[in-house]
Amino acid sequence: MTNQHSEVLAVNQAFYRAFEKKDIEAMAIVWSQGTGSICIHPGWDVLRSWKEIRSSWVNIFKNTAYIEINTEIITTEVRDQIAYVVLRENVLQIINGRRLEAQSVATNTFELLGGQWYMVHHHASPVMR
C-alpha cells in the first residue's frame, strides 16, 4: 500500500469517527470547505457546498442519540489529485428510543488540496434486504 493510500484511508476513517462521535468540528476538518463538495445521504436529495453539508450533519447529530458504524472496504483507488474509497457501512443507530440497523454501500471521494486529502463527495445508498 502506498503512502497516499494510507493517507486517504486515514481521512476516510477520521470521517467515520467524526460521524460516530457526532463531532461537527472533526467533520469540518475532514471535508473540503469549498462550494464543489457534494453529499448524498440515503434517501436525501443532493447537498451542494460545505454550508449545506454541514447543516445536514448538525441535524443528523442532533436527532441521533447513538450511532455506531462498522465499515468494510471494497476498494480504494488513488490517482494524482483524486482518490475514492468504496465500502459497505454497517450502521446501528438509536433515534427517538428506537434501535435501527441498516447497511449502505458508500463512495467517498477525496481531493488532494494543499498537500492534504479532503473529502469532496460522500454518497451512501441503502442495501435492500
C-alpha positions in Angstrom: 0.0 0.0 0.0 1.4 3.4 -0.9 1.7 6.3 1.5 -1.1 8.1 -0.4 -3.4 5.1 0.0 -2.7 5.1 3.7 -3.3 8.9 4.0 -6.7 8.5 2.1 -7.7 5.6 4.3 -6.8 7.7 7.4 -9.0 10.6 6.3 -11.8 8.1 5.5 -11.5 6.6 9.0 -11.5 10.1 10.5 -14.8 10.8 8.7 -16.5 7.8 10.3 -15.0 8.5 13.7 -16.4 12.1 13.5 -19.7 10.6 12.4 -19.9 8.2 15.3 -18.8 10.9 17.8 -21.3 13.3 16.3 -18.5 15.8 16.3 -19.1 18.6 13.8 -15.7 20.2 14.3 -13.9 16.9 13.5 -16.3 16.5 10.5 -15.3 20.0 9.3 -11.6 19.1 9.4 -12.3 16.1 7.0 -14.5 17.9 4.5 -13.3 20.4 1.8 -14.9 23.7 2.7 -15.4 24.6 -1.0 -18.6 25.0 -2.9 -17.8 22.0 -5.0 -18.4 19.5 -2.2 -21.4 17.1 -2.6 -23.1 14.8 -0.1 -25.9 12.4 -0.7 -27.3 10.7 2.4 -29.5 7.7 1.9 -33.0 8.9 0.9 -31.9 12.6 0.7 -31.6 14.9 -2.2 -28.2 16.2 -3.3 -26.5 18.6 -0.9 -24.0 21.0 -2.5 -21.3 23.0 -0.7 -19.9 22.7 2.7 -22.6 25.0 4.1 -25.5 22.7 3.1 -23.5 19.6 4.1 -22.6 21.0 7.5 -26.2 21.8 8.2 -27.2 18.2 7.3 -24.7 16.8 9.7 -25.8 19.1 12.5 -29.4 17.9 12.1 -28.3 14.2 11.9 -26.2 14.6 15.1 -29.0 16.5 16.9 -31.6 13.8 16.1 -29.4 10.7 16.8 -28.9 9.5 20.4 -26.3 6.9 19.4 -24.6 5.8 16.3 -22.0 3.0 15.6 -20.6 2.4 12.1 -18.5 -0.5 11.1 -17.0 -0.4 7.6 -15.8 -3.0 5.1 -13.6 -1.5 2.4 -14.4 -2.9 -1.0 -11.8 -0.9 -3.0 -9.6 2.1 -2.8 -8.1 4.0 -5.7 -5.7 6.9 -5.8 -5.0 8.8 -9.0 -3.0 12.0 -8.9 -5.1 14.5 -7.0 -8.3 12.4 -6.7 -9.0 9.2 -4.6 -12.0 7.2 -3.8 -13.0 4.6 -1.3 -15.9 2.3 -2.0 -17.2 0.5 1.1 -20.0 -1.1 3.0 -21.4 0.7 6.0 -23.0 -1.4 8.8 -24.9 1.2 10.8 -26.5 0.9 14.2 -28.5 3.9 15.4 -30.7 4.8 18.2 -33.2 7.5 17.2 -36.2 8.5 19.3 -35.6 5.5 21.5 -35.7 3.1 18.6 -32.8 0.8 17.6 -32.3 0.8 13.9 -29.8 -1.3 11.9 -29.0 -0.6 8.3 -26.5 -1.4 5.7 -25.3 1.0 2.9 -22.8 1.0 0.1 -20.9 4.2 0.0 -18.5 6.0 -2.2 -16.2 8.6 -0.5 -14.2 10.8 -2.9 -11.2 12.8 -1.8 -9.2 15.5 -3.4 -5.6 16.4 -2.6 -5.6 20.1 -1.8 -2.6 21.9 -0.5 -0.8 18.6 0.2 -3.7 17.2 2.3 -6.6 14.9 1.4 -10.1 16.3 1.9 -13.5 14.7 1.4 -15.3 16.3 -1.6 -18.1 13.7 -2.1 -20.0 11.2 0.0 -22.7 9.1 -1.4 -24.4 6.4 0.6 -27.2 4.1 -0.8 -29.1 1.6 1.4 -28.7 -2.1 0.7 -32.2 -3.6 0.5 -32.5 -6.8 2.3 
